[in-house]
């Protein structure tokens, strides 16, 4: 299953609303998950099953979509949110990841 | 608290072998699927393999199938990745990550280790 994540990078300011999209090459129902990776750290699960917020993740993160089109939204960007974000499908093996979206400070 | 600690990364020559380990603590290890995922420096994430509770349910990415073997020892709360016939393109940081407790959540990874670096070079 091919993953197309966009944009590959974006510049935004603290307080901005940010949207990242992930498109899959076939219907994966809601088997889509989002991760955040800060520099030098392991990825951290943010959203699973397309829209369920992982425990401990701030509510400014939200996910939506099903089928082939998915979105991660950060409602009000905070300084600690500058990182790279990845989507991943778990509908079938291999559990392919998107190529990542780097969110940088404007 | 859940903790995953990888070890075993090293510099190895092309064609060589290496065994990575992941020591787990803070949860009932045998109840969860466990995964290996790698990341080439400066690049994206690549899922490699998972194993179910008793080593009977395993899956691999095509890029490592036939060369890498995942296994676990529930008595030791440990996950392993035996890597054979290593290539330069296997150079990466290797992460172990906890999946869910059901096969349909096997690749939903909620805890990750800090990673161990494998460098394949002559």
Interface residues (C-beta under 8 A of the other chain):
Chain A: X31 X33 X35 X37 X42 X43 X44 X45 X48 X49 X54 X86 X88 X90 X93 X94 X95 X96 X97 X98 X99 X100
Chain B: X35 X44 X45 X46 X47 X48 X50 X59 X60 X61 X62 X95 X97 X104 X105 X106 X107 X108 X109 X110 X112 X113 X114 X115
